[in-house]
Amino acid sequence: MPLRLRLALIVAAGLTALLVASGFAFVRQLRDSLTASIDTALWSQRHALLVSRPVPVTRGRHSLGTLPGGTQLLTAGGTVLAWSADDADDGGSRPLLTPAQAARARRGPLWLTRSYPGAENPVRLLAFPLPSGSRAAVAVVSSSTELLDEAVDHVEEGFLFGGPVVVVGGAFAGWLLTGAALRPVERMRRQAAQATAAGAVPGGGPVLDVPATRDEIAALARTMNELLERLRTAVARERAFVADAGHELRTPLSILRTELELAARPGRTREELSEAIRSAAEETDRLARLAEGLLLLAREQDERFLHRERVGVRAVLEASIAGLQVRAQARQARITLDVGPRDLTATWDEDLMRQVLANLIDNALRHGPRHGTIRVSAAGFAGRVVLRVEDNGPGFPDDFLPRAFERFSRADAARGSADGGAGLGLAIVDLIVRAHGGRVQAGNRPEGGAVVTAEIPEPAPPQM
């Protein structure tokens, strides 16, 4: 069911409930007010009757012209002794009270509304005791409720016939107002549908027109434009990532295929076969590293990405350095470690933080000079651990620093590709550090050489 129709039906249902409730309340209040007016008149008649001291009633049942209209005098047992002369033709001798009601009225004023056979309208009664000294014990004054009933009937008819008109009119007004309110939303929906008709969010400015109303609809349009802009950026980034990944995979796969085809040719010597196998193994290792990096980047949004535990910082760094000592010795480089204090601990994912240090040292070995020195240091203060990796090589090119942590970004693309680097090392470092709630920066030392600094805060303790 369309939202516009639902809202119109809701308005109709609300108006119906409101009219029914207000109608009942108004009719009840009107009836109570008119009844109170009748009661006031009857009480005035009672006062006048008591002040006028009607003549004592003698034997027999008869009418008295001295009694006001609608008045009866009864015995304690409910027998009519006298009635007003105006009621003689209207059956004024008929008791207005039952014997039980007369007995109750003998003890104090009694208010009643009664209907009688043959009467068109009920009658409002006030029965009250008379002073002693007369055969009449109870007096009854009455008034017809004809005017009251007519007024109530007119009001009920007004609600009965006017209510549906109000409900229909309100529903139609709700239909028109809802249409006017939803018109900008429908326009935004059409614009979004047109923008994504080709299967992608286009670039170049806002997609949805923002109304100048400064209301919730305008806020929704701005939010949707921001969302579409983030989607546009994400789509472009993922497309570039897939293209770069395909390019990086194509080179080692082509080399691997060529080496295997050459090795399969007849007449190859043992040395040529060994060289082909060695080259194929290097390309396979490169493919494995590239696949591991891509899988790690793909886990960025996985809530199970991190497995934090309390670890010793020195132990983690020493384990990472030990795995790279063979490569360092091959380049005759030296790796130093400085951790302060020595018992420094942190809440890390040990495997991922070892990968962070391994990537940073690997970059320093690959791009640093032979016989160089790589300094690894860690310090804890102000609720965070600062990890630094420095070398004495040529440092980062100035134009590379703004994009140092982008995927497939290399300081020297040709050398990095030939040396087995895919440009994912610093991107993975940035991903892992950000997952730990920290930040990483790359720069150059004044005395020469590159430096990468990672600041990782400790998580706040859980609230008890």
N, C-alpha and C positions, 0 to 999 in steps of 0.2 A: 504494500500500500504506500503511495507517495507520502512523503513527509508533510506536504502542504495539506493533503486531505486528512491525515491523522491529526494535525494541529487544529484544523477546522472542526473535526469531530470532538476533540478535547474541549475546545471552546464551547461547543453546543452542550456537551455533557456538563461542563462547569456551570454554564448559565442555567441549565435545567435544574441542577441541584440547588443553586443559589435562589432561583425563583420559588422552588417548592419550599425550601426552608424559610425564606423570608415571607412567603405567602401564609404558611401556617402560623408563623410568629405574629404577623400583622393581623390576621383574622382573630387569633386568640386575644391579642391586645385590644382590638376593637370590641370584641364581645365582652371582655372584662370591663372596659371603660363604659360601655353602654349599660351593662348590668349594674355597675357602681352608680350610674346616674339614676337608674330606676330605684335602686336601693335607697339612695338619698331622698327621693320623692316619697317613698313608702315610709321612711323614718320620720319625715316631716308630717305625713298623715297620722302616724301613731302619736306624735307629740300633740297635734291638733285635737285628736280624739280624746286623749287623756285630759287635756286642758279644758275642753268643752264639757266634760263630765256628762255623757249621754244619760238620758232619763233611765231610771231603772226599768228593766224589762219585767213585765207582769206575765201572768199565765198566757199561754198560747204562743203561736209562731206567726209573726207578722213583720211587715216592712215598716221602716221608720224613715220619714223624709229627712230627719236631722242627721242621719249617717251619711258620710261622703260616699261617692260611688265606689263599688267594688269592696264593700265592707260587710263583715258578718260578725255577729256575736254568738258565741257557742257556750254550751255548758262544758264542764270538765270532761264529760263523757263524749263530747263531739256532736251533740245535738244542736241544730240551728235554732236560736231563739228569735233573732231579728236580722234583717239585712237591709241594705240601702234601698230606698224606693226606686232608684234608677235601674236596679237589677231585677225588679219584679217580673219583667217580661222575658228576662234572659235566664230564668231558672235560678234566681238568687237564693231560693230556699235550699238549694243543693249544697251540702256541706263541702267546704273547701278543704277541710282537714279530716283525716281518719281519726278514730278515737285514740290511737296510739300517738299520733302527732299532736292532738289536742292535749293529751297528758304531758307530753314533753314541753309544749308551749306554756303550760301552767307553771313550769319551773323557771322559765326565762324566755327571752325573745328567740324565735326560730325562723330562719330563712329557708325558703323552699322555692323550687321551680317545678311546676307540675303541669301535666297535660291531662285534659278531661275528654271523655267521649263526646263527639260532636263539636268540639272546639277546634278552630282552625289553627290557633297558635297556643303555645304553652303560656302559663300564667306565673308571674313572679309574686310570691307571697311573703308577708311578714306577719307572723302570729306572736302575740305577747299576752301576758296575764293582765287581768283587770283588777282594780282594787276590790276588796270585799265589800259587801253591802248590796250586792246584786246577784240575781240568779245566774247572770252571764259571768263565766269565769275566764273566758278567752276571747280576745278580739282578733280578727284577721283583716288586714288591708291587702289589696291585690292590684296588680297592674298587668295589662297584656304586654307580651314581648313582640308584638307584631312589627313595630318600627325597628326594634333591634334585629329581628330575623330578616327583614327586608334589607337593612343596611348590610348585614353580613352576606346575604345572597348576592347583592350587587357587587360587593368586593370580590367574592369568589368567582362570579362570572367574569369580572374584569381580568383576574389572574388566569382563568381558564381559557379565555379567548385571546387575551393580549399576550400571555406568556409565550405561546408558540411563535407569534410574530417576533417577539424580542429574541427568542432563541435562534430562529432562522436568520434574522438580521445580524445578530452577533456572530453566528457561524460564517456568514458571507463576508462580514467585515474582517473576521480572522483569516479567511481565505485570501482576501485582497492584501491584507497587511503581511501575511506570511509570504505571499508571492513577491511583494516588494522587497521584503527583507532577504529572501533567498535569491533574488535576481543576481546580485554580485557573485554569490557562491556558484550559481549555474554558469555564469560567464567564466569564472576561474576554472571550473571543471572542463568547459569546452577548450579553453586555452591550454590546460594541461594535457588534454587528450590530443590536441593538434601538435603540441610540442613533442609528445612521445609517440606519435603515429608511426614514425620511421624506425621505432625500436630503440632509440637512444635519446637522451636528454641533450638538446643542442646547446651550443655555447653562445656567448655574446649577450650579456645583460639579463635582466629579470625575465622570467617566463610569464608570470602573472601580473596583470595590472593591479596596482594597489589603489583602492578607492581613497578619496580625499576626506572621508568621513571621520577618521581618527577613532573608530569604534572597534568592536571585536572582529568584524569582518576584515577591516584593514590590518589588524594585528595578525589574523589568520593568513592573509595574503603575504605579509612580510615573512612570517614563519615558513610558509610553504616555499617562497622564493629562496630562503636560506637553506631549507632542506634540499631543494632541487639543485642548488649550487654545490652543496656537499656531495650529492649524488653525482653531479657532473664531474667534480674533481676526482671522486673515487673511481668512476668509470674510466676517465682518462688515465688515471694512475694505473689501474689494473690492466688496461689495454697496453700501456707502455711496458708494464711489468711482463705481461705475456709475450709481447714482441721481443723484449730484451732477453727473456729466458729462452725463447725459441732461437734467437741469434746465438746465444752462448752455448746452447746444446748442439747447434748445427755444426760448429767447428770441431769439437772433439769427436762427434759421431762421424763426421766426414773423414777425419784423420784415422780414426779407428777402422772404418770400413776400408780405406785405402791400404792401410798396413796389412789387414787380413787378406785382402785381395792379392797383394804382392806376395805375401807369405804362401798363398795357395798356388802360386805359379810354379811349374816344374823347373828344375834346374837350380833352385836357390841353394846357396851354400849354408853350412851350419851357422857361420857368423852372421849371415844376412837374416836367417830365421831368428836367431837370438836377438838381433837388433830390432826386428819387426815385433817380436813378442814383448821386448822391453818397452818399445814405444807404445804398443797397444795397452800394456799394463799402466803406463803413465796416464794415457788418455782415459782409461777406465777409472783410475783413481781420481782424476779430475772430474769425471762425470759423477762419481760417488759424492765428492765434496759439494759439487754444485747441487745435486739432488737433496743432500742433507740440508744445505742452506735454504733451498726453496721450501722444503717441508717445514723447517723451523719458522720461516716467515709466514707460511700459511696457517700456523697455529696461533697467530697473534691474537685473534679474537676468542680463542678457546679459554673458557673459565678455569680449566684444569692445566693451564700453561705452566704455572709455577707450583713448585712443591717446596715451600720454605721450611727451613729448620735451623736450629742454632748451630753454627759452625765456627771453628777457629779460622780467622782470616789468614794467618800465616800458613796453616796446613793446606788451605785451598790454593794459595798462590804458589807454594812450593811444589805441590802436585802438578800444577799447570806448567811451571817452568821445567820440571823434570821431563815432561813429555816432549819438550822442544830442545833439549840439550844436544841431541844428535845433530839437528839442523844447525844449531848455533856452532857446534864444533866444526861442521863442514864449512862454514863461512868464517871460522876462526874468530867468532864474536863471543863476547862475555856478557852474561846476564847477572845483574846484582839485584838483591832484594833487601828492602828496609821496611819493617813493620813496627809501628809504635802506637801503643805499647805492645810488648811481645805477646801478651795474653788477650789481644783484641779479638772480640767475637762479633758476629753479625748474624742476622736472620736472613739467610740467602737460600736460593736454590743452588746447591753446590755444583751440580753438573753444568748448569747454564753459566754460572759465574766463572767456572774454569774455562768454558768456551769463550767468554768475553776476553779473558787474559790471553788465551791461546791465539785468538784472532789479532789482538793488538801486538803481541810479540811477533807473530808471523808476518804482519805488515812491516814491522820494524826490521826484521831480518831480510825481507824481500827487497825493501827499498833503501835500507841503510848500507853503509860501506862495509867492506870486509875489514876484519880486525876491529870492528866497532864495539861500542859498549851500549847495552840496553839496561836502563835503570827502572826497576819496578819498585814502587813505594805505596804504602797504605797507612793512613792515619785516621784516628777516630776522634771527633770532637763535635759538640753541639748537637748530639743525637743523630749523627750521620757518619758514614765512612767515605773517605776520599781516596780514590784509587788513581795513581798516575803511572803512565808508561812513557818514558823518554828515550830518545836515541840521539846520536851525534851525526846523523846523516844530513842530506840536503834540505830536509823539511818538506812541508806541503807547499805546492804552488799557490800563490795568492788567489788565483781564480778558481781553485779547487775547493778552498775552505767553505764557501757558502753551500756547496753541494756534497760535502764530504760524506754525509750519512745517507745520501740517496742510494737506492738500489741500482746496481750495475754502474756505479760511478767510479771512475778510476782517475788517479792523478796522471798516469801515463798509460793510456788505453792500450797502445801497441805492446809495450813491455809487460803490462799486467796480463794481457791475454796470452802472450807467449810464455810467460812464467807460470801460468796456471791459475792466476787470479781472475775471479769472475766479477769483482766489484761488489761482493755481498758482505765482506768481512765487517766493515764499519757499520753497514746497515743492520746487521745482526747484533752488533754491540749496542747500537742505539735502541733496538727493539727490546733487548733483555734488560738494559738499564731502566728504560721507561716502564717496563713491566714491574720492576721493583720499586717504582715510584720516584726514580731519580732522573738525572739528566747528564748528558755527556757532551764534552766540548773538545774540539780539535784546534790546535794552533802551532805556532813555531816559537822556539826558544830564542831569546835575544842573542845568545852566543852561538846559535846554529843548532839545527836538529828539530825534529817534530816532537810534540807532546800531546797526549790525549788524556783528559781528566774526566773521571766519572765520579759524581757525588750521589750516594745512595743513602736515603734516610732510613732510620729504623722504624718499623711499624709501631703505631701507638698501642700500648697494652689494652686488652679488652676491658670494657667497663663492667664492674661487678654489680 
